[in-house]
Amino acid sequence: MRKNLVKEKSFKIAIRIVRLYQFLTTEKKEYVLSKQLLRSGTSVGALVREAEHAETKKDFIQKMAITQ
């Protein structure tokens, strides 16, 4: 089975975003921006996973375009 490079990279960036969120909330006491960062940074991975289960090629392309 082939590796999904986009899936791997989106997972790695999500991990970095979560760690940054933890740093911002514990060390800097920043809550508003850190929450938004967490939501937007991890949504890419969720959208990529949703695109994997697309029913048609056209549906897949459309869902992947949303991730950009």
PQR file with spaces between the fields and no chain letter, atoms N, CA, C, O and H, PARSE charges and radii, in Angstrom:
ATOM       1  N    MET     1       0.831   -1.175    0.000 -0.4000 1.5000
ATOM       2  CA   MET     1       0.000    0.000    0.000 -0.0000 2.0000
ATOM       3  C    MET     1       0.885    1.250    0.000  0.5500 1.7000
ATOM       4  O    MET     1       1.907    1.305    0.683 -0.5500 1.4000
ATOM       5  N    ARG     2       0.469    2.248   -0.778 -0.4000 1.5000
ATOM       6  CA   ARG     2       1.265    3.470   -0.896 -0.0000 2.0000
ATOM       7  C    ARG     2       1.062    4.361    0.315  0.5500 1.7000
ATOM       8  O    ARG     2       0.001    4.371    0.938 -0.5500 1.4000
ATOM       9  H    ARG     2      -0.362    2.204   -1.332  0.4000 1.0000
ATOM      10  N    LYS     3       2.106    5.105    0.626 -0.4000 1.5000
ATOM      11  CA   LYS     3       2.014    6.074    1.713 -0.0000 2.0000
ATOM      12  C    LYS     3       1.227    7.287    1.243  0.5500 1.7000
ATOM      13  O    LYS     3       1.344    7.710    0.092 -0.5500 1.4000
ATOM      14  H    LYS     3       2.968    5.097    0.120  0.4000 1.0000
ATOM      15  N    ASN     4       0.441    7.831    2.126 -0.4000 1.5000
ATOM      16  CA   ASN     4      -0.291    9.051    1.820 -0.0000 2.0000
ATOM      17  C    ASN     4       0.486   10.201    2.451  0.5500 1.7000
ATOM      18  O    ASN     4       0.382   10.448    3.653 -0.5500 1.4000
ATOM      19  H    ASN     4       0.346    7.488    3.060  0.4000 1.0000
ATOM      20  N    LEU     5       1.257   10.892    1.641 -0.4000 1.5000
ATOM      21  CA   LEU     5       2.133   11.947    2.113 -0.0000 2.0000
ATOM      22  C    LEU     5       1.355   13.104    2.736  0.5500 1.7000
ATOM      23  O    LEU     5       1.770   13.659    3.754 -0.5500 1.4000
ATOM      24  H    LEU     5       1.342   10.691    0.665  0.4000 1.0000
ATOM      25  N    VAL     6       0.233   13.463    2.129 -0.4000 1.5000
ATOM      26  CA   VAL     6      -0.577   14.570    2.655 -0.0000 2.0000
ATOM      27  C    VAL     6      -1.125   14.209    4.028  0.5500 1.7000
ATOM      28  O    VAL     6      -1.143   15.045    4.932 -0.5500 1.4000
ATOM      29  H    VAL     6      -0.104   13.012    1.303  0.4000 1.0000
ATOM      30  N    LYS     7      -1.568   12.975    4.185 -0.4000 1.5000
ATOM      31  CA   LYS     7      -2.101   12.521    5.470 -0.0000 2.0000
ATOM      32  C    LYS     7      -1.014   12.554    6.553  0.5500 1.7000
ATOM      33  O    LYS     7      -1.256   13.003    7.674 -0.5500 1.4000
ATOM      34  H    LYS     7      -1.553   12.296    3.451  0.4000 1.0000
ATOM      35  N    GLU     8       0.169   12.080    6.207 -0.4000 1.5000
ATOM      36  CA   GLU     8       1.270   12.065    7.172 -0.0000 2.0000
ATOM      37  C    GLU     8       1.663   13.481    7.594  0.5500 1.7000
ATOM      38  O    GLU     8       1.852   13.751    8.780 -0.5500 1.4000
ATOM      39  H    GLU     8       0.365   11.715    5.296  0.4000 1.0000
ATOM      40  N    LYS     9       1.782   14.378    6.620 -0.4000 1.5000
ATOM      41  CA   LYS     9       2.189   15.745    6.931 -0.0000 2.0000
ATOM      42  C    LYS     9       1.120   16.482    7.726  0.5500 1.7000
ATOM      43  O    LYS     9       1.443   17.251    8.631 -0.5500 1.4000
ATOM      44  H    LYS     9       1.628   14.158    5.656  0.4000 1.0000
ATOM      45  N    SER    10      -0.148   16.256    7.400 -0.4000 1.5000
ATOM      46  CA   SER    10      -1.208   16.923    8.151 -0.0000 2.0000
ATOM      47  C    SER    10      -1.251   16.403    9.579  0.5500 1.7000
ATOM      48  O    SER    10      -1.564   17.160   10.498 -0.5500 1.4000
ATOM      49  H    SER    10      -0.410   15.631    6.665  0.4000 1.0000
ATOM      50  N    PHE    11      -0.945   15.132    9.784 -0.4000 1.5000
ATOM      51  CA   PHE    11      -0.892   14.569   11.136 -0.0000 2.0000
ATOM      52  C    PHE    11       0.262   15.175   11.930  0.5500 1.7000
ATOM      53  O    PHE    11       0.106   15.522   13.101 -0.5500 1.4000
ATOM      54  H    PHE    11      -0.691   14.517    9.037  0.4000 1.0000
ATOM      55  N    LYS    12       1.423   15.300   11.282 -0.4000 1.5000
ATOM      56  CA   LYS    12       2.585   15.875   11.968 -0.0000 2.0000
ATOM      57  C    LYS    12       2.353   17.338   12.339  0.5500 1.7000
ATOM      58  O    LYS    12       2.728   17.768   13.430 -0.5500 1.4000
ATOM      59  H    LYS    12       1.550   15.018   10.331  0.4000 1.0000
ATOM      60  N    ILE    13       1.740   18.100   11.442 -0.4000 1.5000
ATOM      61  CA   ILE    13       1.485   19.503   11.758 -0.0000 2.0000
ATOM      62  C    ILE    13       0.449   19.613   12.862  0.5500 1.7000
ATOM      63  O    ILE    13       0.521   20.523   13.687 -0.5500 1.4000
ATOM      64  H    ILE    13       1.436   17.750   10.556  0.4000 1.0000
ATOM      65  N    ALA    14      -0.517   18.698   12.890 -0.4000 1.5000
ATOM      66  CA   ALA    14      -1.521   18.712   13.954 -0.0000 2.0000
ATOM      67  C    ALA    14      -0.872   18.465   15.315  0.5500 1.7000
ATOM      68  O    ALA    14      -1.248   19.083   16.311 -0.5500 1.4000
ATOM      69  H    ALA    14      -0.575   17.959   12.220  0.4000 1.0000
ATOM      70  N    ILE    15       0.086   17.575   15.350 -0.4000 1.5000
ATOM      71  CA   ILE    15       0.803   17.304   16.608 -0.0000 2.0000
ATOM      72  C    ILE    15       1.566   18.551   17.057  0.5500 1.7000
ATOM      73  O    ILE    15       1.556   18.894   18.240 -0.5500 1.4000
ATOM      74  H    ILE    15       0.392   17.073   14.541  0.4000 1.0000
ATOM      75  N    ARG    16       2.222   19.223   16.122 -0.4000 1.5000
ATOM      76  CA   ARG    16       2.950   20.448   16.466 -0.0000 2.0000
ATOM      77  C    ARG    16       2.006   21.547   16.940  0.5500 1.7000
ATOM      78  O    ARG    16       2.338   22.306   17.850 -0.5500 1.4000
ATOM      79  H    ARG    16       2.230   18.944   15.162  0.4000 1.0000
ATOM      80  N    ILE    17       0.831   21.631   16.322 -0.4000 1.5000
ATOM      81  CA   ILE    17      -0.160   22.632   16.714 -0.0000 2.0000
ATOM      82  C    ILE    17      -0.651   22.356   18.131  0.5500 1.7000
ATOM      83  O    ILE    17      -0.804   23.282   18.927 -0.5500 1.4000
ATOM      84  H    ILE    17       0.562   21.014   15.582  0.4000 1.0000
ATOM      85  N    VAL    18      -0.896   21.099   18.444 -0.4000 1.5000
ATOM      86  CA   VAL    18      -1.358   20.746   19.797 -0.0000 2.0000
ATOM      87  C    VAL    18      -0.293   21.101   20.826  0.5500 1.7000
ATOM      88  O    VAL    18      -0.613   21.620   21.895 -0.5500 1.4000
ATOM      89  H    VAL    18      -0.771   20.347   17.797  0.4000 1.0000
ATOM      90  N    ARG    19       0.957   20.831   20.516 -0.4000 1.5000
ATOM      91  CA   ARG    19       2.045   21.185   21.451 -0.0000 2.0000
ATOM      92  C    ARG    19       2.171   22.699   21.617  0.5500 1.7000
ATOM      93  O    ARG    19       2.409   23.187   22.722 -0.5500 1.4000
ATOM      94  H    ARG    19       1.218   20.410   19.647  0.4000 1.0000
ATOM      95  N    LEU    20       2.011   23.435   20.527 -0.4000 1.5000
ATOM      96  CA   LEU    20       2.040   24.890   20.604 -0.0000 2.0000
ATOM      97  C    LEU    20       0.872   25.407   21.434  0.5500 1.7000
ATOM      98  O    LEU    20       1.033   26.329   22.234 -0.5500 1.4000
ATOM      99  H    LEU    20       1.818   23.039   19.630  0.4000 1.0000
ATOM     100  N    TYR    21      -0.300   24.816   21.244 -0.4000 1.5000
ATOM     101  CA   TYR    21      -1.474   25.176   22.039 -0.0000 2.0000
ATOM     102  C    TYR    21      -1.204   24.959   23.531  0.5500 1.7000
ATOM     103  O    TYR    21      -1.520   25.817   24.356 -0.5500 1.4000
ATOM     104  H    TYR    21      -0.431   24.067   20.595  0.4000 1.0000
ATOM     105  N    GLN    22      -0.625   23.819   23.865 -0.4000 1.5000
ATOM     106  CA   GLN    22      -0.316   23.528   25.265 -0.0000 2.0000
ATOM     107  C    GLN    22       0.674   24.544   25.828  0.5500 1.7000
ATOM     108  O    GLN    22       0.521   25.000   26.961 -0.5500 1.4000
ATOM     109  H    GLN    22      -0.368   23.123   23.195  0.4000 1.0000
ATOM     110  N    PHE    23       1.679   24.896   25.045 -0.4000 1.5000
ATOM     111  CA   PHE    23       2.651   25.894   25.484 -0.0000 2.0000
ATOM     112  C    PHE    23       1.986   27.249   25.711  0.5500 1.7000
ATOM     113  O    PHE    23       2.225   27.906   26.724 -0.5500 1.4000
ATOM     114  H    PHE    23       1.804   24.526   24.125  0.4000 1.0000
ATOM     115  N    LEU    24       1.151   27.661   24.761 -0.4000 1.5000
ATOM     116  CA   LEU    24       0.508   28.969   24.875 -0.0000 2.0000
ATOM     117  C    LEU    24      -0.426   29.056   26.077  0.5500 1.7000
ATOM     118  O    LEU    24      -0.499   30.092   26.739 -0.5500 1.4000
ATOM     119  H    LEU    24       0.957   27.128   23.937  0.4000 1.0000
ATOM     120  N    THR    25      -1.129   27.984   26.353 -0.4000 1.5000
ATOM     121  CA   THR    25      -2.071   28.041   27.475 -0.0000 2.0000
ATOM     122  C    THR    25      -1.372   27.921   28.827  0.5500 1.7000
ATOM     123  O    THR    25      -1.796   28.551   29.796 -0.5500 1.4000
ATOM     124  H    THR    25      -1.070   27.143   25.815  0.4000 1.0000
ATOM     125  N    THR    26      -0.313   27.127   28.906 -0.4000 1.5000
ATOM     126  CA   THR    26       0.337   26.947   30.204 -0.0000 2.0000
ATOM     127  C    THR    26       1.372   28.030   30.501  0.5500 1.7000
ATOM     128  O    THR    26       1.389   28.581   31.602 -0.5500 1.4000
ATOM     129  H    THR    26       0.031   26.615   28.119  0.4000 1.0000
ATOM     130  N    GLU    27       2.226   28.337   29.543 -0.4000 1.5000
ATOM     131  CA   GLU    27       3.317   29.282   29.782 -0.0000 2.0000
ATOM     132  C    GLU    27       2.916   30.737   29.590  0.5500 1.7000
ATOM     133  O    GLU    27       3.285   31.599   30.388 -0.5500 1.4000
ATOM     134  H    GLU    27       2.212   27.890   28.649  0.4000 1.0000
ATOM     135  N    LYS    28       2.172   31.003   28.550 -0.4000 1.5000
ATOM     136  CA   LYS    28       1.858   32.393   28.200 -0.0000 2.0000
ATOM     137  C    LYS    28       0.468   32.835   28.631  0.5500 1.7000
ATOM     138  O    LYS    28       0.132   34.016   28.540 -0.5500 1.4000
ATOM     139  H    LYS    28       1.873   30.303   27.902  0.4000 1.0000
ATOM     140  N    LYS    29      -0.336   31.893   29.097 -0.4000 1.5000
ATOM     141  CA   LYS    29      -1.707   32.188   29.546 -0.0000 2.0000
ATOM     142  C    LYS    29      -2.538   32.855   28.445  0.5500 1.7000
ATOM     143  O    LYS    29      -3.351   33.739   28.716 -0.5500 1.4000
ATOM     144  H    LYS    29      -0.063   30.934   29.171  0.4000 1.0000
ATOM     145  N    GLU    30      -2.324   32.428   27.228 -0.4000 1.5000
ATOM     146  CA   GLU    30      -3.079   32.936   26.076 -0.0000 2.0000
ATOM     147  C    GLU    30      -4.135   31.906   25.720  0.5500 1.7000
ATOM     148  O    GLU    30      -3.802   30.782   25.344 -0.5500 1.4000
ATOM     149  H    GLU    30      -1.663   31.710   27.008  0.4000 1.0000
ATOM     150  N    TYR    31      -5.394   32.272   25.834 -0.4000 1.5000
ATOM     151  CA   TYR    31      -6.468   31.304   25.634 -0.0000 2.0000
ATOM     152  C    TYR    31      -7.259   31.529   24.351  0.5500 1.7000
ATOM     153  O    TYR    31      -7.604   30.562   23.673 -0.5500 1.4000
ATOM     154  H    TYR    31      -5.664   33.185   26.140  0.4000 1.0000
ATOM     155  N    VAL    32      -7.549   32.756   24.006 -0.4000 1.5000
ATOM     156  CA   VAL    32      -8.410   33.036   22.860 -0.0000 2.0000
ATOM     157  C    VAL    32      -7.715   32.645   21.554  0.5500 1.7000
ATOM     158  O    VAL    32      -8.256   31.864   20.772 -0.5500 1.4000
ATOM     159  H    VAL    32      -7.268   33.542   24.557  0.4000 1.0000
ATOM     160  N    LEU    33      -6.534   33.181   21.322 -0.4000 1.5000
ATOM     161  CA   LEU    33      -5.813   32.861   20.078 -0.0000 2.0000
ATOM     162  C    LEU    33      -5.398   31.397   20.018  0.5500 1.7000
ATOM     163  O    LEU    33      -5.421   30.785   18.950 -0.5500 1.4000
ATOM     164  H    LEU    33      -6.094   33.816   21.958  0.4000 1.0000
ATOM     165  N    SER    34      -5.023   30.842   21.149 -0.4000 1.5000
ATOM     166  CA   SER    34      -4.578   29.450   21.143 -0.0000 2.0000
ATOM     167  C    SER    34      -5.722   28.499   20.799  0.5500 1.7000
ATOM     168  O    SER    34      -5.502   27.490   20.129 -0.5500 1.4000
ATOM     169  H    SER    34      -5.004   31.339   22.017  0.4000 1.0000
ATOM     170  N    LYS    35      -6.931   28.805   21.246 -0.4000 1.5000
ATOM     171  CA   LYS    35      -8.072   27.957   20.893 -0.0000 2.0000
ATOM     172  C    LYS    35      -8.352   27.999   19.390  0.5500 1.7000
ATOM     173  O    LYS    35      -8.616   26.971   18.768 -0.5500 1.4000
ATOM     174  H    LYS    35      -7.109   29.625   21.791  0.4000 1.0000
ATOM     175  N    GLN    36      -8.291   29.189   18.825 -0.4000 1.5000
ATOM     176  CA   GLN    36      -8.524   29.322   17.383 -0.0000 2.0000
ATOM     177  C    GLN    36      -7.428   28.615   16.596  0.5500 1.7000
ATOM     178  O    GLN    36      -7.705   27.971   15.584 -0.5500 1.4000
ATOM     179  H    GLN    36      -8.077   30.025   19.330  0.4000 1.0000
ATOM     180  N    LEU    37      -6.192   28.732   17.052 -0.4000 1.5000
ATOM     181  CA   LEU    37      -5.071   28.045   16.416 -0.0000 2.0000
ATOM     182  C    LEU    37      -5.286   26.539   16.448  0.5500 1.7000
ATOM     183  O    LEU    37      -5.047   25.854   15.454 -0.5500 1.4000
ATOM     184  H    LEU    37      -5.966   29.255   17.874  0.4000 1.0000
ATOM     185  N    LEU    38      -5.728   26.029   17.570 -0.4000 1.5000
ATOM     186  CA   LEU    38      -5.972   24.598   17.705 -0.0000 2.0000
ATOM     187  C    LEU    38      -7.063   24.133   16.752  0.5500 1.7000
ATOM     188  O    LEU    38      -6.912   23.105   16.090 -0.5500 1.4000
ATOM     189  H    LEU    38      -5.922   26.585   18.378  0.4000 1.0000
ATOM     190  N    ARG    39      -8.149   24.873   16.677 -0.4000 1.5000
ATOM     191  CA   ARG    39      -9.255   24.485   15.788 -0.0000 2.0000
ATOM     192  C    ARG    39      -8.828   24.510   14.323  0.5500 1.7000
ATOM     193  O    ARG    39      -9.077   23.558   13.583 -0.5500 1.4000
ATOM     194  H    ARG    39      -8.271   25.707   17.214  0.4000 1.0000
ATOM     195  N    SER    40      -8.189   25.589   13.910 -0.4000 1.5000
ATOM     196  CA   SER    40      -7.828   25.709   12.491 -0.0000 2.0000
ATOM     197  C    SER    40      -6.660   24.787   12.117  0.5500 1.7000
ATOM     198  O    SER    40      -6.616   24.268   11.001 -0.5500 1.4000
ATOM     199  H    SER    40      -7.986   26.362   14.511  0.4000 1.0000
ATOM     200  N    GLY    41      -5.734   24.586   13.023 -0.4000 1.5000
ATOM     201  CA   GLY    41      -4.574   23.754   12.722 -0.0000 2.0000
ATOM     202  C    GLY    41      -4.877   22.279   12.634  0.5500 1.7000
ATOM     203  O    GLY    41      -4.212   21.555   11.891 -0.5500 1.4000
ATOM     204  H    GLY    41      -5.769   25.008   13.929  0.4000 1.0000
ATOM     205  N    THR    42      -5.856   21.822   13.368 -0.4000 1.5000
ATOM     206  CA   THR    42      -6.186   20.399   13.341 -0.0000 2.0000
ATOM     207  C    THR    42      -7.299   20.079   12.349  0.5500 1.7000
ATOM     208  O    THR    42      -7.538   18.907   12.055 -0.5500 1.4000
ATOM     209  H    THR    42      -6.396   22.410   13.971  0.4000 1.0000
ATOM     210  N    SER    43      -7.973   21.079   11.838 -0.4000 1.5000
ATOM     211  CA   SER    43      -9.070   20.813   10.901 -0.0000 2.0000
ATOM     212  C    SER    43      -8.564   20.287    9.563  0.5500 1.7000
ATOM     213  O    SER    43      -9.290   19.575    8.869 -0.5500 1.4000
ATOM     214  H    SER    43      -7.779   22.031   12.077  0.4000 1.0000
ATOM     215  N    VAL    44      -7.348   20.619    9.197 -0.4000 1.5000
ATOM     216  CA   VAL    44      -6.803   20.152    7.921 -0.0000 2.0000
ATOM     217  C    VAL    44      -6.737   18.627    7.896  0.5500 1.7000
ATOM     218  O    VAL    44      -7.113   17.996    6.908 -0.5500 1.4000
ATOM     219  H    VAL    44      -6.759   21.198    9.761  0.4000 1.0000
ATOM     220  N    GLY    45      -6.265   18.055    8.968 -0.4000 1.5000
ATOM     221  CA   GLY    45      -6.186   16.591    9.044 -0.0000 2.0000
ATOM     222  C    GLY    45      -7.546   15.931    8.959  0.5500 1.7000
ATOM     223  O    GLY    45      -7.702   14.889    8.323 -0.5500 1.4000
ATOM     224  H    GLY    45      -5.959   18.568    9.771  0.4000 1.0000
ATOM     225  N    ALA    46      -8.526   16.538    9.600 -0.4000 1.5000
ATOM     226  CA   ALA    46      -9.883   15.996    9.551 -0.0000 2.0000
ATOM     227  C    ALA    46     -10.447   16.062    8.133  0.5500 1.7000
ATOM     228  O    ALA    46     -11.122   15.136    7.684 -0.5500 1.4000
ATOM     229  H    ALA    46      -8.399   17.384   10.117  0.4000 1.0000
ATOM     230  N    LEU    47     -10.174   17.144    7.443 -0.4000 1.5000
ATOM     231  CA   LEU    47     -10.660   17.285    6.074 -0.0000 2.0000
ATOM     232  C    LEU    47      -9.966   16.302    5.123  0.5500 1.7000
ATOM     233  O    LEU    47     -10.590   15.787    4.195 -0.5500 1.4000
ATOM     234  H    LEU    47      -9.626   17.897    7.807  0.4000 1.0000
ATOM     235  N    VAL    48      -8.691   16.048    5.355 -0.4000 1.5000
ATOM     236  CA   VAL    48      -7.958   15.086    4.525 -0.0000 2.0000
ATOM     237  C    VAL    48      -8.534   13.687    4.732  0.5500 1.7000
ATOM     238  O    VAL    48      -8.717   12.941    3.770 -0.5500 1.4000
ATOM     239  H    VAL    48      -8.184   16.466    6.109  0.4000 1.0000
ATOM     240  N    ARG    49      -8.817   13.335    5.970 -0.4000 1.5000
ATOM     241  CA   ARG    49      -9.396   12.020    6.251 -0.0000 2.0000
ATOM     242  C    ARG    49     -10.787   11.886    5.628  0.5500 1.7000
ATOM     243  O    ARG    49     -11.159   10.816    5.146 -0.5500 1.4000
ATOM     244  H    ARG    49      -8.668   13.941    6.751  0.4000 1.0000
ATOM     245  N    GLU    50     -11.538   12.964    5.642 -0.4000 1.5000
ATOM     246  CA   GLU    50     -12.852   12.933    5.007 -0.0000 2.0000
ATOM     247  C    GLU    50     -12.718   12.745    3.497  0.5500 1.7000
ATOM     248  O    GLU    50     -13.510   12.029    2.885 -0.5500 1.4000
ATOM     249  H    GLU    50     -11.236   13.834    6.033  0.4000 1.0000
ATOM     250  N    ALA    51     -11.728   13.379    2.909 -0.4000 1.5000
ATOM     251  CA   ALA    51     -11.516   13.260    1.468 -0.0000 2.0000
ATOM     252  C    ALA    51     -11.116   11.836    1.069  0.5500 1.7000
ATOM     253  O    ALA    51     -11.430   11.390   -0.034 -0.5500 1.4000
ATOM     254  H    ALA    51     -11.084   13.961    3.407  0.4000 1.0000
ATOM     255  N    GLU    52     -10.431   11.129    1.958 -0.4000 1.5000
ATOM     256  CA   GLU    52     -10.046    9.748    1.675 -0.0000 2.0000
ATOM     257  C    GLU    52     -11.257    8.861    1.397  0.5500 1.7000
ATOM     258  O    GLU    52     -11.171    7.901    0.632 -0.5500 1.4000
ATOM     259  H    GLU    52     -10.176   11.492    2.854  0.4000 1.0000
ATOM     260  N    HIS    53     -12.364    9.188    2.014 -0.4000 1.5000
ATOM     261  CA   HIS    53     -13.564    8.362    1.896 -0.0000 2.0000
ATOM     262  C    HIS    53     -14.565    8.946    0.906  0.5500 1.7000
ATOM     263  O    HIS    53     -15.766    8.696    1.006 -0.5500 1.4000
ATOM     264  H    HIS    53     -12.434    9.968    2.635  0.4000 1.0000
ATOM     265  N    ALA    54     -14.072    9.709   -0.029 -0.4000 1.5000
ATOM     266  CA   ALA    54     -14.944   10.291   -1.047 -0.0000 2.0000
ATOM     267  C    ALA    54     -15.494    9.189   -1.948  0.5500 1.7000
ATOM     268  O    ALA    54     -14.849    8.164   -2.171 -0.5500 1.4000
ATOM     269  H    ALA    54     -13.096    9.912   -0.109  0.4000 1.0000
ATOM     270  N    GLU    55     -16.684    9.422   -2.453 -0.4000 1.5000
ATOM     271  CA   GLU    55     -17.342    8.408   -3.268 -0.0000 2.0000
ATOM     272  C    GLU    55     -16.859    8.412   -4.722  0.5500 1.7000
ATOM     273  O    GLU    55     -16.791    7.360   -5.358 -0.5500 1.4000
ATOM     274  H    GLU    55     -17.207   10.255   -2.273  0.4000 1.0000
ATOM     275  N    THR    56     -16.526    9.584   -5.238 -0.4000 1.5000
ATOM     276  CA   THR    56     -16.058    9.679   -6.623 -0.0000 2.0000
ATOM     277  C    THR    56     -14.764   10.486   -6.660  0.5500 1.7000
ATOM     278  O    THR    56     -14.385   11.127   -5.680 -0.5500 1.4000
ATOM     279  H    THR    56     -16.580   10.439   -4.721  0.4000 1.0000
ATOM     280  N    LYS    57     -14.101   10.442   -7.801 -0.4000 1.5000
ATOM     281  CA   LYS    57     -12.873   11.218   -7.969 -0.0000 2.0000
ATOM     282  C    LYS    57     -13.168   12.709   -7.899  0.5500 1.7000
ATOM     283  O    LYS    57     -12.390   13.476   -7.330 -0.5500 1.4000
ATOM     284  H    LYS    57     -14.409    9.921   -8.597  0.4000 1.0000
ATOM     285  N    LYS    58     -14.286   13.116   -8.476 -0.4000 1.5000
ATOM     286  CA   LYS    58     -14.684   14.520   -8.444 -0.0000 2.0000
ATOM     287  C    LYS    58     -14.949   14.977   -7.004  0.5500 1.7000
ATOM     288  O    LYS    58     -14.571   16.083   -6.616 -0.5500 1.4000
ATOM     289  H    LYS    58     -14.918   12.493   -8.938  0.4000 1.0000
ATOM     290  N    ASP    59     -15.592   14.129   -6.233 -0.4000 1.5000
ATOM     291  CA   ASP    59     -15.861   14.429   -4.827 -0.0000 2.0000
ATOM     292  C    ASP    59     -14.554   14.538   -4.047  0.5500 1.7000
ATOM     293  O    ASP    59     -14.406   15.417   -3.198 -0.5500 1.4000
ATOM     294  H    ASP    59     -15.899   13.231   -6.549  0.4000 1.0000
ATOM     295  N    PHE    60     -13.606   13.644   -4.337 -0.4000 1.5000
ATOM     296  CA   PHE    60     -12.300   13.689   -3.689 -0.0000 2.0000
ATOM     297  C    PHE    60     -11.573   15.001   -3.985  0.5500 1.7000
ATOM     298  O    PHE    60     -11.018   15.625   -3.081 -0.5500 1.4000
ATOM     299  H    PHE    60     -13.727   12.931   -5.027  0.4000 1.0000
ATOM     300  N    ILE    61     -11.578   15.411   -5.238 -0.4000 1.5000
ATOM     301  CA   ILE    61     -10.900   16.650   -5.633 -0.0000 2.0000
ATOM     302  C    ILE    61     -11.528   17.841   -4.936  0.5500 1.7000
ATOM     303  O    ILE    61     -10.826   18.737   -4.468 -0.5500 1.4000
ATOM     304  H    ILE    61     -12.029   14.904   -5.972  0.4000 1.0000
ATOM     305  N    GLN    62     -12.838   17.849   -4.868 -0.4000 1.5000
ATOM     306  CA   GLN    62     -13.534   18.949   -4.217 -0.0000 2.0000
ATOM     307  C    GLN    62     -13.187   19.018   -2.731  0.5500 1.7000
ATOM     308  O    GLN    62     -12.940   20.100   -2.199 -0.5500 1.4000
ATOM     309  H    GLN    62     -13.409   17.120   -5.248  0.4000 1.0000
ATOM     310  N    LYS    63     -13.169   17.871   -2.067 -0.4000 1.5000
ATOM     311  CA   LYS    63     -12.864   17.858   -0.628 -0.0000 2.0000
ATOM     312  C    LYS    63     -11.407   18.229   -0.357  0.5500 1.7000
ATOM     313  O    LYS    63     -11.108   18.888    0.639 -0.5500 1.4000
ATOM     314  H    LYS    63     -13.370   16.992   -2.500  0.4000 1.0000
ATOM     315  N    MET    64     -10.513   17.813   -1.229 -0.4000 1.5000
ATOM     316  CA   MET    64      -9.100   18.174   -1.037 -0.0000 2.0000
ATOM     317  C    MET    64      -8.889   19.653   -1.295  0.5500 1.7000
ATOM     318  O    MET    64      -8.012   20.259   -0.679 -0.5500 1.4000
ATOM     319  H    MET    64     -10.755   17.278   -2.038  0.4000 1.0000
ATOM     320  N    ALA    65      -9.664   20.252   -2.188 -0.4000 1.5000
ATOM     321  CA   ALA    65      -9.538   21.677   -2.462 -0.0000 2.0000
ATOM     322  C    ALA    65      -9.928   22.506   -1.234  0.5500 1.7000
ATOM     323  O    ALA    65      -9.409   23.604   -1.035 -0.5500 1.4000
ATOM     324  H    ALA    65     -10.376   19.759   -2.688  0.4000 1.0000
ATOM     325  N    ILE    66     -10.828   21.989   -0.428 -0.4000 1.5000
ATOM     326  CA   ILE    66     -11.249   22.686    0.790 -0.0000 2.0000
ATOM     327  C    ILE    66     -10.097   22.769    1.787  0.5500 1.7000
ATOM     328  O    ILE    66     -10.024   23.729    2.554 -0.5500 1.4000
ATOM     329  H    ILE    66     -11.250   21.098   -0.590  0.4000 1.0000
ATOM     330  N    THR    67      -9.211   21.806    1.793 -0.4000 1.5000
ATOM     331  CA   THR    67      -8.122   21.774    2.773 -0.0000 2.0000
ATOM     332  C    THR    67      -7.084   22.850    2.546  0.5500 1.7000
ATOM     333  O    THR    67      -6.311   23.160    3.452 -0.5500 1.4000
ATOM     334  H    THR    67      -9.270   21.026    1.170  0.4000 1.0000
ATOM     335  N    GLN    68      -7.050   23.423    1.362 -0.4000 1.5000
ATOM     336  CA   GLN    68      -6.025   24.424    1.061 -0.0000 2.0000
ATOM     337  C    GLN    68      -6.300   25.700    1.715  0.5500 1.7000
ATOM     338  O    GLN    68      -5.532   26.650    1.564 -0.5500 1.4000
ATOM     339  H    GLN    68      -7.678   23.170    0.626  0.4000 1.0000
